[in-house]
Amino acid sequence: MRKNIVAGNWKMNNNAAQTLALINGIKEAIQTFDLTTRVIVSPTFVNLSLAVTAAEESVIEVAGQNMHQATNGAYTGEISADMLTNIGIKSVILGHSERRTYFGENDELLAKKVNTALENNLEAIFCFGEQLEDRKSGNHFAVVESQLKNALFHLEASAWPSIVLAYEPVWAIGTGETASPEQAQEMHAFIRNLIKERYTNEIAENVSILYGGSVKPGNAVEIFSKEDVDGGLIGGAALKVEDFTAIIKAI
């Protein structure tokens, strides 16, 4: 049975002191929650080890924001899978729209990153989604299908328990725009059906599909109420204890 997940992508925010304060604030706020939802935070690389220690003895999991596809080598400034797992990281975000847009990551590269993550027993939180022009032209389903097939559909069925999907309509990230709950459900159902067609109904029904487009306390309940929306990959709202914990409570 698939899990509900609320994951906070902190991006390039929060120094060490702010990281501790935010994790401790989340821990305190959710300690009275009757949680079956997975709660994940993803600080910047330099604070991951600190975050892992701060999150000990709580339900909070810590994920990396990115990872290089190579095992090691002359890749100045990059982070390997082994570096993540060595400090207790068990999940990594891959393919975020900002990595695709600003750093030129494409489906071919991301397929390699997914492979490396899985080979190192890291869960891959795989991001994908269409640009505004794709949505306006009615090409959004084709774009999403292509991203999934190119980066993930080479995997064996046995790999899918280690995959979490995060659909992020790029036009709804940091813009204040949000796909309607109906639009989110329509795409999530489409994604689940693609997996069913490529693999099995069991795999499709067990994979968690998160929505990653400007989820806030004010819209979280309605978005999360949709049948095929299993939680959210949260950006700006994940940086405030009150907002992030309200979103956790909403699910």
N, C-alpha and C positions, 0 to 999 in steps of 0.2 A: 504494500500500500504506500502510495507516495506521501511525502512529508510536506507540510506547509513550512515555508522558509521566509524569514525577513532578514535580508542581508544589507548591511550599510557599507557603501563604497565611499570612503572618506577622501579619495583622490589626493591631490597635493595640499592637504590641510592638516593642521595640528602638530605642534612640537611635542616633545616628550611630556611636559607637564600637562598640556591640554589633552594628550592621549590618555594619561592616567585619570584625569578628572572626568573625561567622558565615559570611560569604561566603568569607573567606580559609580558614576551617576546612574548609568544604565543598570548595573548590578543591583543597586539599592532600589531602584524604581520597580524592577521586575520580580523582586524576591517574593512578592505577595501574589504574583500571577500564577494561575494554574496552567503551566505551559506544556503544550505538546508540540509547539512550533519551534523549529530550529532558529536560533538567533546568531547571526554571523556579523562580525565587524571586520573591516579591511583597512587598516591604517597604512601609512606610507612605509616603505621598506625599513628605514632606519629605526622605526619604532615597533617593528613586529615582535622582536624578542621581549621587549618591555610589555607589550600588549598580551602576549601569551602568559607571562608571569602574572599580570594583573587579573587576567580572566580565570586563573586557576580556581578550582572549587566553586565554579559557577557554570551556568548553562551556556555561557557565551563562547562561541567558537571564533577563531581568528583565521582569516584568509589573506593570501597575498593578492596584490592588485595586478600582477603580471609575472612573467617568467620567460627566460630565454629557452630556445629549443635545443641548444647544445648542452652536453653534459658538463663541460668546462672549456677553458681556452682563452684566447686573446680577444675577449669581447668587453672592452673597457666600459665600466658602468652598468653591466648587466648582472642579473641574478639567476642562478641555476636552481633546478628542482631540488638538488641535494642540499643547497643552502637553506631552502625553505623547510624541508622535512627535518633537517638537523636541529632546528630550533622549535620543533613541535607544530609546524603548520601542516594542515591536512587538506586544505582546499586552496585553489587559486582561480582568480578571475582571468579569463582569456577572451580576446576578441572584442573588448569594449569599443564602442563607437569612437571614442577619443583616440584609442590606439590605432584604429583603422584610419581615421581622418588625419591626425597630426603626425603619425609615425609610419604611415604607409603599410600597415599590416594587412595582408590579403588572405584569401581563403587557403591558398597553398601553404603559406607560412603557418597559419593557425592550425591546419591539420597536423603539421609537425609538432607544434607546441602541445596540442592535445595528446598526441602519441607520447611525448616525453613526460607529460604530467602523469598519464596513466601508468607508464612504465615505472614511475617512481612512487606509485601508490598515492598520488594526489588526486582528489576529486576536482574535476574541471567544471567551473561555473562558466558556461559558454554563452557569450553575448552575440546578438545578431539583430538586424532590423533595417528598415528602409529609410531612405532620405525623403524629404518633403516632396521632391520632384517625382519620386517613385509613387508616392501616395496619390499625388494629384493626377498622374498619368494612368492610374489604375494598374501599375506594374508591381505593386507591393507584394502580392502573393508570390510572383515569379522570383523577385529578389530574395525573399526569405527562403524559398525552396532551394534556390541556387546556393545560398550561404550554408544551409544545413547539409545539402548533398555533398558539396565540395569539401567541407571541413570535418564532417562527422560520419557520413554514411559509408565510409570505408571500414568503420569499426566493426568488430565482431559483436554479436548480441551480448556476449558475456561482459563487455565493457560498459554497458549502459547503466548499471547500478552506480557507477562512478561519474555519471554525467548529470549536471543540473543545467537546464536551459533558462536563459534570460532574454526574453524578447524586449527590445528597446527601440520603439519608433524614434528615430534620431530627431525628427522634427518636434518631439515632445520632451526633449532633455534640456533642462536649463533655460527653456524658452517661456515657461509659464503655461504653455499649451499641454494638454493631456488628451490622449486618445480617450474617447468615451468608453465607459465600461462595456458597451456593446461591441465597439471596435476591438477592444482588447480580447473579449471572449471569442469573437469571430476569428481573429488571428491565432489565438491559442488553440482553438478547436482544429483549425487548419493544420497547425504544426503537429498536434497529436495524431491527426489522421495520416500525415506524411510518414510518421514513425511507424504507425500501424501497417501501412502499405509496404514499407521497406523491411520491417522486422516482424513483430507480432503485436497483437492487441494487448497482451500482458505487459510487454515492454513499454508500449505507448501509455498505458494506464498507470504505470508505476514511475514514470519520469516526472519530476517536478518542473513545471514551467512557470517562471517568475515574470512579472511585468515590471519593466524598467523605464517608465516614462513619467517623471514628475509626480510620484505618489506622495501625498501629503495627508495629515490627519483628517482633513476635511473630505477627501475623496476615497480614502483607503477602504472603508467599510463597503461601499458600493462596488469598487473594483474587485475586492477580494471575495465578494459574494458570488461572483461568476464561477460556473462549474469547472472551467478549465484553467482558472487563474489560481496558482498555488502559493502565492506570496509575491514579494517584491524585491527588486534590487534598487535600493534607495540611495539617492545622491545627497542633495542639499539638506533634506530633512533628517538625514542620519547624523548630522553634526550637532544636533540639539537634543538633549536628553528628553525633554518633554515631547517633542515631535516624534522622535524615533520610538519611544516607548508607547506613545499613543497609537502609532502604526502597528506595533507588535500586538497591542491590545485589540486592535480592530480586527485582526485575523482570528 
